């Protein structure tokens, strides 16, 4: 018993002295921008933006948030265990559901115009990235949160932030859940 207690004490001391890997390593590396808060039907999600890594993308999304573009929209795409997506203004109207995420009239109408890929940022659980239909520079208002690592998206979709609170909420969202209010600080 004494040997076991000694071993446990040594292990505890080593664990306390060792740095704990952060679940938000990307946020610390690039989280210098505004914080976006999404109040959804299922709870709140907080996103730290990477303004120093994707300045034009962050500025574009922050501008849309300030204009209340995302308020009352619905989640329009969920790939279970992989991602949750929103950003189509048509999603406010259930009669257009079959067009959500695909309608040319669903975006803000002003593409970002540049693809700000940053070496070292990876699509992993909590990464917040820009959706597009084939050209990353044409991304506009559609955003997704990765619910799991998705390395196949690295270098194809611009990562501009990371969920710092509420990833559990994002995992509960389903198509038609509403973004009640989206704000920025």
C-alpha positions, 0 to 999 in steps of 0.5 A: 500500500505504501508503494502505491501511495508513493507512486500516486504522489509522484504521478500527481506531482509530475502531472501538476508540474507538466503543462496540460495541452490546451483544447484551444491551442489554435485559439491561443495561437490566433485568437486576437479578434472579436468574439462572436456569441450565438444564442441558439435554440439549444444554448449558446456558442462562443467563437473566438476569431483569428483576426491576425490569421484571416483579417478580411474574413473576420472583418466580413463576418463581423460586419454581417453580425453587426448588420444582424444578418444571422439573427433568426436564421436556421441551421441549414446543414448538419453532417452528424458527427462532422459539421453544423452549418448556417449562413443562408438568409433564405433559411428564415423561411421554411417554404424555401427549405429545399434551397437552403445552402444552395440558393444564389439569393441566400448569401449576403451578396458580397463574397470576401474575394480572398482565401486567407489560408494559414499554415498550421491551422487545422480543421479539428473539433471546434474549428470555425470555417467558411463554406463555399461551392468550390472557390474559397475566395468566393465564400460569403456568409455561410459558416460551419463548425467542425464537430470532429477533425476533418483534415480533408478540408485543410487548405480548402476552407478558410478557418477564421475562428474556434469555438471556445464555449458551447461545442457541446451545444453545436453537437446538439444542433439539427437542421431547422434549429434557429439562431435566435441572436448573434452578437459580437464584442 
